[in-house]
């Protein structure tokens, strides 16, 4: 018998997780993903854009550089403060709002484009979050997403951590958003044309140990996994992260270059959500 997870409790733990460490440091590394997604979405100056689960504002800032009218929404105030500081430093007018990807506080069709870069994929209720994305996008507008794939490096990272600290029972893996069939299922008949491209972002570190230390300190999910383990078991997780980096390393010198696959999705909203 499958036990349904307590999604409210899961979300509360997620908020604590993403507020821990320094996700802004991780986001700074992967900012090119947002630039590529905004280019693929072909946004027009003046377009109303919503960046869902914006974190520290990568996609919101990328869209603002195109002259769009941008709102970034996230349920972690600490990350929004980081995004606001970044936008202010670049003199880009982005509005950052505390909010829930599963309950967006906007009327139907409020935005010309709705974006999310490795953000909405972590919503516990995948179907509800997907429905909200298309609901607030106007007919004819664009929904553009970038999500880590199940078979890529981040998928392996989650499985490695999960062997030490299992995820909540019954919760669908976030990397399902990186599966083309699943994302088509999630967006459903509310979108018509849907284009997907598999891309790679390359993480670069000096050594495998540097990778493991960076993710242990900065990335909320791994930081919290270490905290959940007894002290004597933490070296085992660290060793597995080092080995993960070694296994995926494609550098030909003494450094580390880890390609991490993600799925880029650009869809056109055509009908009301089912």
Protein Blocks (a to p, Z undefined) as FASTA:
>chain_A
ZZdddfklmmmmmmmmmmggjlklmmmmmmmmmmmmmmmnopaehiacddehklnommmm
mmmmnopacddddfbfklmmmmmmmmmmnopacddddddfklccbdehkbfbdcdehklm
mpmblmlmmmmmmmmpcehiacddddddfklmklmmmmmmmmmmccdehiacfklmmpmk
lmmmmnmmmbccdcddddddddddfbfklmmmmmmmmmmklmmmmmmpcfklmmmmmmmm
mmmmmmmpcbfbfbdcddddddddddddfbdcZZ
